[in-house]
Amino acid sequence: MTYTLMLLARVLGSWIPQAQGHPIMRFLAHYTDPYLNFFRKIIPPIGGVLDLSPMLALLALQFLQMLLFRFLFS
């Protein structure tokens, strides 16, 4: 859940150019970019601008979370 929120904050913050140098955004980038870069190799940004990899990354994270909960609570 926490990592999902970090990913969402990273994606939303990426829409604000002035926020890129902020310490919180650097913190989020440090911890989320390695995960996002894996998906950027699968789906490169469209036209160099539209990055759909966070959607795939969030879907994969939700799927893994669902599997983990199912395994732990069944």
Secondary structure, DSSP 8 states (H G I E B T S, - for coil): -HHHHHHHHHHHHHT-GGGTTSHHHHHHHHHHHHHHHHHHHHS--BTTTB--HHHHHHHHHHHHHHHHHHHHT-
